[in-house]
Amino acid sequence: MPHVLNFLRGFLMGSADVVPGVSGGTIALVLGIYQRLIHAIRTGAGALGSLVRGRISESLERAKAVEWAFLVPLLAGIGLAIVSLAAVIQHFLDQQPINTAAVFLGLVAASIVIAWPLVSRWTAARTATAGSIAVIAFLALGLRSEKLADPATLLFFGAGAIAIVAMILPGISGSFILLMLGMYEAVLKAVTDRDLAVIAVFGLGAVIGLALFSTVLDRMLRDHHDTMIAGLIGLMAGSVRVLWPWPDGTDTANLASPTDPLIPVLLVVAGFVVVMVIGKLGRSHVAGSQQPAASSQ
């Protein structure tokens, strides 16, 4: 059952990563596995780094410390969701942009509520950190780049390295970063067309970017947990700009007043409620799985 649950968690994370404006890291935070995920990735990055430097025995020892039983099913779920849902999500973004954005606006709003108590004490500095990052993210997410018609292979490598960092940060969507870089449609087309060569190059860039960034993020979460979580909450709050459903969801950076707001508002509420329930169930399961270990110590 733990493997199945981790696979389902990964599937939820992968589903979110396909959507511009929603991050798989947000889902991990909601489910209560974010810090565990970052630590597992950081440990794996250490093993990979030793292997690259030719330290085979050290690499094997570090690899043994990776929580593979947690990480492998999670990554399998993420991969399956991205491959199987890319076309579906794109359809809804094209055909129902307002309603789709409304659902995910509710998701992010609930994620902020769930993440707020993770900061043990809100000081003036942490509040200022959250507020400043929210404003910066809000302004930055108003930027757009013209899509690239036929990007070079090297651009897929760079896009993977940059986008993966956003994918593991709650509030910053890797898909939206690709949109800002003008690479979103090219990457989505490669996935839907099963272009394995392009996917491999993108994936290699993602692995290297993740290995480099996870070390910094793991250290920040360990040594400056509350400040880091406050910053992540700011990122989620700033990402609301992308998800504001009007006038046409993720296709524009311009904000406008609601037109015919009833259904989108109801969908915002529905998304909020669903994520609150998922968050409660996810955290209950994490607490339950940790209790026996705690009682045995």
WODASUL-V500729 format. One record per residue. N is the residue number from 1. RES is the residue in one letter. SS is DSSP state (A for helix, B for strand, O for the rest). PHI is phi as a letter, one per 20 degrees, with the letter a starting at -180 (999 if undefined). Layout:
n:N res:RES ss:SS phi:PHI
n:N res:RES ss:SS phi:PHI
This chain:
n:1 res:M ss:O phi:999
n:2 res:P ss:A phi:g
n:3 res:H ss:A phi:f
n:4 res:V ss:A phi:f
n:5 res:L ss:A phi:f
n:6 res:N ss:A phi:f
n:7 res:F ss:A phi:f
n:8 res:L ss:A phi:f
n:9 res:R ss:A phi:f
n:10 res:G ss:A phi:f
n:11 res:F ss:A phi:f
n:12 res:L ss:A phi:f
n:13 res:M ss:A phi:f
n:14 res:G ss:A phi:f
n:15 res:S ss:A phi:f
n:16 res:A ss:A phi:f
n:17 res:D ss:A phi:f
n:18 res:V ss:O phi:f
n:19 res:V ss:O phi:e
n:20 res:P ss:O phi:f
n:21 res:G ss:O phi:o
n:22 res:V ss:O phi:c
n:23 res:S ss:O phi:d
n:24 res:G ss:A phi:f
n:25 res:G ss:A phi:f
n:26 res:T ss:A phi:f
n:27 res:I ss:A phi:f
n:28 res:A ss:A phi:f
n:29 res:L ss:A phi:f
n:30 res:V ss:A phi:f
n:31 res:L ss:O phi:e
n:32 res:G ss:O phi:m
n:33 res:I ss:O phi:d
n:34 res:Y ss:A phi:f
n:35 res:Q ss:A phi:f
n:36 res:R ss:A phi:f
n:37 res:L ss:A phi:f
n:38 res:I ss:A phi:f
n:39 res:H ss:A phi:f
n:40 res:A ss:A phi:f
n:41 res:I ss:A phi:f
n:42 res:R ss:A phi:f
n:43 res:T ss:A phi:f
n:44 res:G ss:A phi:f
n:45 res:A ss:A phi:f
n:46 res:G ss:A phi:f
n:47 res:A ss:A phi:f
n:48 res:L ss:A phi:f
n:49 res:G ss:A phi:f
n:50 res:S ss:A phi:f
n:51 res:L ss:A phi:f
n:52 res:V ss:A phi:f
n:53 res:R ss:O phi:e
n:54 res:G ss:O phi:n
n:55 res:R ss:O phi:e
n:56 res:I ss:A phi:f
n:57 res:S ss:A phi:f
n:58 res:E ss:A phi:f
n:59 res:S ss:A phi:f
n:60 res:L ss:A phi:f
n:61 res:E ss:A phi:f
n:62 res:R ss:A phi:f
n:63 res:A ss:A phi:f
n:64 res:K ss:A phi:f
n:65 res:A ss:O phi:e
n:66 res:V ss:O phi:f
n:67 res:E ss:O phi:e
n:68 res:W ss:A phi:f
n:69 res:A ss:A phi:f
n:70 res:F ss:A phi:e
n:71 res:L ss:A phi:f
n:72 res:V ss:A phi:f
n:73 res:P ss:A phi:f
n:74 res:L ss:A phi:f
n:75 res:L ss:A phi:f
n:76 res:A ss:A phi:f
n:77 res:G ss:A phi:f
n:78 res:I ss:A phi:f
n:79 res:G ss:A phi:f
n:80 res:L ss:A phi:f
n:81 res:A ss:A phi:f
n:82 res:I ss:A phi:f
n:83 res:V ss:A phi:f
n:84 res:S ss:A phi:e
n:85 res:L ss:A phi:d
n:86 res:A ss:A phi:g
n:87 res:A ss:A phi:f
n:88 res:V ss:A phi:f
n:89 res:I ss:A phi:f
n:90 res:Q ss:A phi:f
n:91 res:H ss:A phi:f
n:92 res:F ss:A phi:f
n:93 res:L ss:A phi:f
n:94 res:D ss:A phi:f
n:95 res:Q ss:A phi:e
n:96 res:Q ss:O phi:c
n:97 res:P ss:A phi:f
n:98 res:I ss:A phi:f
n:99 res:N ss:A phi:f
n:100 res:T ss:A phi:f
n:101 res:A ss:A phi:f
n:102 res:A ss:A phi:f
n:103 res:V ss:A phi:g
n:104 res:F ss:A phi:f
n:105 res:L ss:A phi:f
n:106 res:G ss:A phi:f
n:107 res:L ss:A phi:f
n:108 res:V ss:A phi:f
n:109 res:A ss:A phi:f
n:110 res:A ss:A phi:f
n:111 res:S ss:A phi:f
n:112 res:I ss:A phi:f
n:113 res:V ss:A phi:f
n:114 res:I ss:A phi:f
n:115 res:A ss:A phi:f
n:116 res:W ss:A phi:g
n:117 res:P ss:O phi:f
n:118 res:L ss:O phi:f
n:119 res:V ss:O phi:e
n:120 res:S ss:O phi:f
n:121 res:R ss:O phi:b
n:122 res:W ss:O phi:e
n:123 res:T ss:O phi:e
n:124 res:A ss:A phi:f
n:125 res:A ss:A phi:f
n:126 res:R ss:A phi:f
n:127 res:T ss:A phi:f
n:128 res:A ss:A phi:f
n:129 res:T ss:A phi:f
n:130 res:A ss:A phi:f
n:131 res:G ss:A phi:f
n:132 res:S ss:A phi:f
n:133 res:I ss:A phi:f
n:134 res:A ss:A phi:f
n:135 res:V ss:A phi:f
n:136 res:I ss:A phi:f
n:137 res:A ss:A phi:f
n:138 res:F ss:A phi:g
n:139 res:L ss:A phi:f
n:140 res:A ss:A phi:f
n:141 res:L ss:O phi:f
n:142 res:G ss:O phi:e
n:143 res:L ss:O phi:e
n:144 res:R ss:O phi:c
n:145 res:S ss:O phi:c
n:146 res:E ss:O phi:f
n:147 res:K ss:O phi:f
n:148 res:L ss:O phi:e
n:149 res:A ss:O phi:f
n:150 res:D ss:O phi:b
n:151 res:P ss:O phi:f
n:152 res:A ss:O phi:f
n:153 res:T ss:A phi:g
n:154 res:L ss:A phi:f
n:155 res:L ss:A phi:f
n:156 res:F ss:A phi:f
n:157 res:F ss:A phi:f
n:158 res:G ss:A phi:f
n:159 res:A ss:A phi:f
n:160 res:G ss:A phi:f
n:161 res:A ss:A phi:f
n:162 res:I ss:A phi:f
n:163 res:A ss:A phi:f
n:164 res:I ss:A phi:f
n:165 res:V ss:A phi:f
n:166 res:A ss:A phi:f
n:167 res:M ss:A phi:f
n:168 res:I ss:O phi:e
n:169 res:L ss:O phi:e
n:170 res:P ss:O phi:g
n:171 res:G ss:O phi:n
n:172 res:I ss:O phi:d
n:173 res:S ss:O phi:e
n:174 res:G ss:A phi:f
n:175 res:S ss:A phi:f
n:176 res:F ss:A phi:f
n:177 res:I ss:A phi:f
n:178 res:L ss:A phi:f
n:179 res:L ss:A phi:f
n:180 res:M ss:A phi:f
n:181 res:L ss:A phi:e
n:182 res:G ss:O phi:m
n:183 res:M ss:O phi:d
n:184 res:Y ss:A phi:f
n:185 res:E ss:A phi:f
n:186 res:A ss:A phi:f
n:187 res:V ss:A phi:f
n:188 res:L ss:A phi:f
n:189 res:K ss:A phi:f
n:190 res:A ss:A phi:f
n:191 res:V ss:A phi:f
n:192 res:T ss:A phi:f
n:193 res:D ss:O phi:e
n:194 res:R ss:O phi:l
n:195 res:D ss:O phi:f
n:196 res:L ss:A phi:f
n:197 res:A ss:A phi:f
n:198 res:V ss:A phi:f
n:199 res:I ss:A phi:f
n:200 res:A ss:A phi:f
n:201 res:V ss:A phi:f
n:202 res:F ss:A phi:f
n:203 res:G ss:A phi:f
n:204 res:L ss:A phi:f
n:205 res:G ss:A phi:f
n:206 res:A ss:A phi:f
n:207 res:V ss:A phi:f
n:208 res:I ss:A phi:f
n:209 res:G ss:A phi:f
n:210 res:L ss:A phi:f
n:211 res:A ss:A phi:f
n:212 res:L ss:A phi:f
n:213 res:F ss:A phi:e
n:214 res:S ss:A phi:f
n:215 res:T ss:A phi:f
n:216 res:V ss:A phi:f
n:217 res:L ss:A phi:f
n:218 res:D ss:A phi:f
n:219 res:R ss:A phi:f
n:220 res:M ss:A phi:f
n:221 res:L ss:A phi:f
n:222 res:R ss:A phi:f
n:223 res:D ss:A phi:e
n:224 res:H ss:O phi:c
n:225 res:H ss:A phi:g
n:226 res:D ss:A phi:f
n:227 res:T ss:A phi:f
n:228 res:M ss:A phi:f
n:229 res:I ss:A phi:f
n:230 res:A ss:A phi:f
n:231 res:G ss:A phi:f
n:232 res:L ss:A phi:f
n:233 res:I ss:A phi:f
n:234 res:G ss:A phi:f
n:235 res:L ss:A phi:f
n:236 res:M ss:A phi:f
n:237 res:A ss:A phi:f
n:238 res:G ss:A phi:f
n:239 res:S ss:O phi:f
n:240 res:V ss:A phi:g
n:241 res:R ss:A phi:g
n:242 res:V ss:A phi:f
n:243 res:L ss:A phi:e
n:244 res:W ss:O phi:g
n:245 res:P ss:O phi:f
n:246 res:W ss:O phi:d
n:247 res:P ss:O phi:e
n:248 res:D ss:O phi:b
n:249 res:G ss:A phi:l
n:250 res:T ss:A phi:f
n:251 res:D ss:A phi:e
n:252 res:T ss:O phi:b
n:253 res:A ss:O phi:e
n:254 res:N ss:O phi:e
n:255 res:L ss:O phi:e
n:256 res:A ss:O phi:b
n:257 res:S ss:O phi:f
n:258 res:P ss:O phi:f
n:259 res:T ss:O phi:c
n:260 res:D ss:O phi:l
n:261 res:P ss:O phi:e
n:262 res:L ss:A phi:g
n:263 res:I ss:A phi:f
n:264 res:P ss:A phi:g
n:265 res:V ss:A phi:f
n:266 res:L ss:A phi:f
n:267 res:L ss:A phi:f
n:268 res:V ss:A phi:g
n:269 res:V ss:A phi:f
n:270 res:A ss:A phi:f
n:271 res:G ss:A phi:f
n:272 res:F ss:A phi:f
n:273 res:V ss:A phi:f
n:274 res:V ss:A phi:f
n:275 res:V ss:A phi:f
n:276 res:M ss:A phi:f
n:277 res:V ss:A phi:f
n:278 res:I ss:A phi:f
n:279 res:G ss:A phi:f
n:280 res:K ss:A phi:f
n:281 res:L ss:A phi:f
n:282 res:G ss:A phi:f
n:283 res:R ss:A phi:f
n:284 res:S ss:A phi:f
n:285 res:H ss:A phi:f
n:286 res:V ss:A phi:f
n:287 res:A ss:A phi:f
n:288 res:G ss:A phi:f
n:289 res:S ss:A phi:f
n:290 res:Q ss:A phi:e
n:291 res:Q ss:A phi:f
n:292 res:P ss:A phi:g
n:293 res:A ss:A phi:f
n:294 res:A ss:A phi:f
n:295 res:S ss:A phi:f
n:296 res:S ss:A phi:e
n:297 res:Q ss:O phi:e
